[in-house]
Amino acid sequence: MKSLRVGLCGVGNVGGVVLKNLISSSSLLELQGGVRFELIQVGARKGKSAVPFEGINVTKDLLDVARNREVDVLVEVIGGTDFAYELVTEAIKEGKHVVTANKALLATHGNELFSLAKENKVEIGFEASVAGGTPVIKALREGLVANKVKWFAGILNGTSNYILTEMESNKSSFNTALKKAQELGLAESDPSLDINGTDAAQKAIILAALAFHVPFDFSFVNFEGIEDIELEDIKYAKELGYSIKHIAHGKLNNSLVSINAFPTLVNNKTLLSQVGKEMNALEIYSESVGSTVYYGPGAGPEPTASAVIADLVDIAKGGWDLDINPNSDNKLEVSDPDTVSRYFRLQVKDETGVIAKISSVFADKKISIEALIQHEAKSKEDLESIPIVIVSGEISQSASDNLKEELENFPEVIPGIKNFRIHSNKE
Ligand SMILES: NC(=O)c1ccc[n+]([C@@H]2O[C@H](COP(=O)([O-])OP(=O)(O)OC[C@H]3O[C@@H](n4cnc5c(N)ncnc54)[C@H](OP(=O)(O)O)[C@@H]3O)[C@@H](O)[C@H]2O)c1
């Protein structure tokens, strides 16, 4: 039986469960994983009071764990990008493998860390950094290894997905849905990184590095969050046959790679549209196998700890022998050249000829109108601001920005046009 000597840094939500499972599930891990774990040391800045088990070597100085000669692998579950970077760097230089759940660390320092790991002939396991307990990293690095990935599209932030599901199912406003997510512990007291799209965008660059062999460079990810979605948009999307989801998307066009994460209309006939509540899902389209979809819990201490331990088992068996940045001709693109259909909601003053004016802008720019919805005004006040929803033909981000700017020049159009992409699962 293989054995692995573990040093655990951080005993918060995730680290606490990793610790509990290493201690209480050791016989299951021996039976199913074929690995015997030895917990050598725990780093907790609060010291022994943070570790509810007797007889464990606990240090308040986490760098002790990185330098401990008896440790084979350091588990980093402290989060953040500053001290976590120092800790992981030190561990690698000391010849230790690392397992991390920290997407922010990899999105910002992935290149340096992976090249340092290569230099020191150690591995970095990061299954827990994307989609929590759902093994999407393993699918990319193992199951799909014989395929050239063309694109991926994923719901990677459970908090945003929970909010959007609440808005759609219970007609809750954004703020009510966010409050409910916080009450259920699905959103942090400061939920900004989840709802402004940063979290999903960080996960997207990690997936792209693996799928397309491009550097971890977060500055190339275009993203927006879900804060601007209104109940009105959810209702119109439904009328058109779509749900609004926050979709992280990566695509290989010849050898150019674009990565983005935006609120997106997803056709109700697709699997991604059915992913509700805090669940995550990832669709990967690759050349030989076509489309495969992975679904499961994207966060939470138990699923995340499960992914951390799966990485430990793989490392014990030598299975993380992965060259994250092999020589590749693929390059990251700053702007997104992809053309997709788009949803526009304009609020307009109900004056004669306004629809004709709007349509003429689309016609002048040779952009087709695939659908248009205008409901009858129900009251006098409605006439001051009535919604017009238009689904355009396939256009690029810059064409969409120009169109929006021109439409907002009309005095009848109230500034603040809503504009969302429509997901396409074409190759
Ligand atoms: N929670 C999830 O569902 C989830 C899902 C996927 C990935 N992750 C990732 O997993 C990592 C850990 O998340 P978590 O939810 O377990 O966080 P957490 O509950 O806040 O735990 C973090 C732990 O690390 C310790 N810590 C933080 N900074 C430290 C420092 N500079 N020096 C020493 N100790 C430090 C904290 O100590 P104190 O107790 O003293 O503050 C705490 O024990 C993060 O990278 C997160 O993004 C979490």
The ligand as an SDF file (V2000), in Angstrom:
LIG
                    3D

 48 52  0  0  0  0  0  0  0  0999 V2000
  -15.7090   27.0060    1.6270 N   0  0  0  0  0  0  0  0  0  0  0  0
  -15.9430   26.4820    0.4290 C   0  0  0  0  0  0  0  0  0  0  0  0
  -17.0480   26.0050    0.1340 O   0  0  0  0  0  0  0  0  0  0  0  0
  -14.8570   26.4560   -0.6120 C   0  0  0  0  0  0  0  0  0  0  0  0
  -15.1190   25.8660   -1.8580 C   0  0  0  0  0  0  0  0  0  0  0  0
  -14.1020   25.7960   -2.8130 C   0  0  0  0  0  0  0  0  0  0  0  0
  -12.8720   26.3350   -2.5300 C   0  0  0  0  0  0  0  0  0  0  0  0
  -12.6600   26.9310   -1.3230 N   0  0  0  0  0  0  0  0  0  0  0  0
  -11.3380   27.4960   -1.0620 C   0  0  0  0  0  0  0  0  0  0  0  0
  -10.7550   26.8510    0.0640 O   0  0  0  0  0  0  0  0  0  0  0  0
   -9.9240   27.7600    0.7690 C   0  0  0  0  0  0  0  0  0  0  0  0
  -10.3580   27.8000    2.2350 C   0  0  0  0  0  0  0  0  0  0  0  0
  -11.7040   28.1970    2.3200 O   0  0  0  0  0  0  0  0  0  0  0  0
  -12.5180   28.0980    3.6870 P   0  0  0  0  0  0  0  0  0  0  0  0
  -13.9340   28.3120    3.3370 O   0  0  0  0  0  0  0  0  0  0  0  0
  -12.1310   26.8780    4.4410 O   0  0  0  0  0  0  0  0  0  0  0  0
  -11.9680   29.3980    4.4460 O   0  0  0  0  0  0  0  0  0  0  0  0
  -12.0250   29.6990    6.0130 P   0  0  0  0  0  0  0  0  0  0  0  0
  -13.1560   28.9810    6.6470 O   0  0  0  0  0  0  0  0  0  0  0  0
  -11.9340   31.1840    6.1500 O   0  0  0  0  0  0  0  0  0  0  0  0
  -10.6870   29.0440    6.5670 O   0  0  0  0  0  0  0  0  0  0  0  0
   -9.4230   29.5660    6.3280 C   0  0  0  0  0  0  0  0  0  0  0  0
   -8.4980   29.0910    7.4150 C   0  0  0  0  0  0  0  0  0  0  0  0
   -7.1960   29.5330    7.1250 O   0  0  0  0  0  0  0  0  0  0  0  0
   -6.6660   30.2920    8.2080 C   0  0  0  0  0  0  0  0  0  0  0  0
   -5.8900   31.4180    7.6790 N   0  0  0  0  0  0  0  0  0  0  0  0
   -6.2860   32.3370    6.7870 C   0  0  0  0  0  0  0  0  0  0  0  0
   -5.2810   33.1850    6.5210 N   0  0  0  0  0  0  0  0  0  0  0  0
   -4.2280   32.7890    7.2770 C   0  0  0  0  0  0  0  0  0  0  0  0
   -2.9260   33.2740    7.4580 C   0  0  0  0  0  0  0  0  0  0  0  0
   -2.4810   34.3400    6.8020 N   0  0  0  0  0  0  0  0  0  0  0  0
   -2.1180   32.6110    8.3270 N   0  0  0  0  0  0  0  0  0  0  0  0
   -2.5380   31.5510    8.9850 C   0  0  0  0  0  0  0  0  0  0  0  0
   -3.7870   31.0170    8.8620 N   0  0  0  0  0  0  0  0  0  0  0  0
   -4.6090   31.6480    8.0270 C   0  0  0  0  0  0  0  0  0  0  0  0
   -7.8680   30.8030    8.9780 C   0  0  0  0  0  0  0  0  0  0  0  0
   -7.4690   31.0070   10.3040 O   0  0  0  0  0  0  0  0  0  0  0  0
   -8.3620   31.8030   11.3460 P   0  0  0  0  0  0  0  0  0  0  0  0
   -9.4300   30.8290   11.7520 O   0  0  0  0  0  0  0  0  0  0  0  0
   -7.4060   32.1190   12.4210 O   0  0  0  0  0  0  0  0  0  0  0  0
   -8.9070   32.9980   10.6340 O   0  0  0  0  0  0  0  0  0  0  0  0
   -8.8550   29.6460    8.8000 C   0  0  0  0  0  0  0  0  0  0  0  0
   -8.6300   28.6350    9.7340 O   0  0  0  0  0  0  0  0  0  0  0  0
  -10.0600   29.1050    0.0360 C   0  0  0  0  0  0  0  0  0  0  0  0
   -9.0090   29.2320   -0.8830 O   0  0  0  0  0  0  0  0  0  0  0  0
  -11.3780   28.9730   -0.7150 C   0  0  0  0  0  0  0  0  0  0  0  0
  -11.4470   29.7600   -1.8770 O   0  0  0  0  0  0  0  0  0  0  0  0
  -13.6120   26.9980   -0.3530 C   0  0  0  0  0  0  0  0  0  0  0  0
  1  2  1  0
  2  3  2  0
  2  4  1  0
  4  5  1  0
  4 48  2  0
  5  6  2  0
  6  7  1  0
  7  8  2  0
  8  9  1  0
  8 48  1  0
  9 10  1  0
  9 46  1  0
 10 11  1  0
 11 12  1  0
 11 44  1  0
 12 13  1  0
 13 14  1  0
 14 15  2  0
 14 16  1  0
 14 17  1  0
 17 18  1  0
 18 19  2  0
 18 20  1  0
 18 21  1  0
 21 22  1  0
 22 23  1  0
 23 24  1  0
 23 42  1  0
 24 25  1  0
 25 26  1  0
 25 36  1  0
 26 27  1  0
 26 35  1  0
 27 28  2  0
 28 29  1  0
 29 30  1  0
 29 35  2  0
 30 31  1  0
 30 32  2  0
 32 33  1  0
 33 34  2  0
 34 35  1  0
 36 37  1  0
 36 42  1  0
 37 38  1  0
 38 39  2  0
 38 40  1  0
 38 41  1  0
 42 43  1  0
 44 45  1  0
 44 46  1  0
 46 47  1  0
M  CHG  2   8   1  16  -1
M  END
$$$$
